[in-house]
Amino acid sequence: MIKITCLVDNAVEPGSLFWGEHGLAFLIESKDGRLLFDTGGSGSILLHNMQSTRIDPRSISALAISHAHRDHTGGLPAMLGLRPGLPLYANRDLLRERFRRRNGRIESCGLPLRPAELQRRADLRLSTERQEILPGVWTAGEIAERPHPEGRGPYHVVRQGEAWAPDPYRDDMALVLENPAGLVLVCGCCHAGLLNTLAHVRRKQQDPSR
């Protein structure tokens, strides 16, 4: 059996021991290990909420990142400080700089660690292909075909030469959990678009080589 616990979200029940923030993190647990899918926007919120649920950060056996935006990667320095060398699964485009337009300015909104620092502190396992993290827990791989609407924000941009271009969100990925009743899809922001993601997972299940 696989158990999913939301550790970071911006919606917190009144009276809860949890702290909320603009961010997201899920704990995926099975008899084979514990996986953290995204790390929220900050280490302080993530570690507080893990303590509130009596989850020892040192018990995490792997990390997976849905995409590079800071509200999903902000807790990486804290986690890797406690568990250096953790396997980290993500798309190859994770290390690309990300920016957003805000109040007429361009500001960074990507990884809180420089690529060289992240490579030093984590066991990076970056791929466009599906990867099995734990038995029955897979990354979706790169969602390259996107005929349906995407989850785009007009303020998200990347460098393109000397100019700015819309963020292509090539790093956006989901997790696929195998369950006796069927597959379970766990998404981050789903910038690739939910219909595109579902169609991609269906194609891969029918023919993994596609």
Residue, then its C-alpha position, 0 to 999 in steps of 0.5 A: m500500500i502507498k500512502i500520500t501525505c500533503l506536508v506543505d500547502n497554502a491551505v491549512e485547517p484552523g487549529s492545525l499544527f501545520w504551518g501553511e505557505h505558498g508551496l507544495a510538498f508530498l510525502i509518498e510512503s510505501k514498505d520500500g521507502r519514503l519519497l519526498f515529492d517537492t519541498g515547499g517554498s522554505g525549509s522552515i515550513l517543511l521541517h516544522n510540518m515534518q516534525s508535527t507529523r513525526i516524520d524524521p527528515r533523515s528517513i527520506s530515501a529519495l527526492a523528486i521535483s515536479h519543476a524548478h520553481r522556488d515554491h516547489t524547491g525552496g526546502l531543498p537546502a534544508m533537506l540536503g543539509l540533513r540528508p546530503g547525497l539523497p537521490l534527486y529525480a527530475n527532468r534534465d531541464l531542472l537546472r535551467e534558470r527561471f524568472r518571473r515578471r513582478n511589479g515591472r521587474i524581472e526576478s529569479c524564481g527558480l532553484p535556491l541552489r546553483p547547479a554546481e552546488l546542487q550537483r555537489r549536495a545531491d545524487l542527481r538523476l535527471s532524465t527525460e525518460r520515465q524513472e522508477i524511484l521506488p517499486g511501483v513509484w515512477t516519474a512520468g518522464e517529459i511530457a513532450e506532446r502538448p496539444h491541449p491547454e497548458g497551465r501557463g503563467p504569462y509572468h514566467v520567463v527564461r533567458q533566450g540569448e539577450a532577450w526573455a521568452p515564455d517559460p516552456y516548462r519542459d521540466d514539468m513532470a508528475l509521479v505515477l503510482e501503481n495501485p491495484a485499483g489503477l494508476v494514481l497521478v500526483c502532480g505539482c503545478c501541472h504546467a504541462g497541462l492536466l489533459n496532456t499529462l494524462a494522455h502522456v501517461r496513457r501512451k507510456q502505459q500502452d507503449p513504454s518506448r513512445 
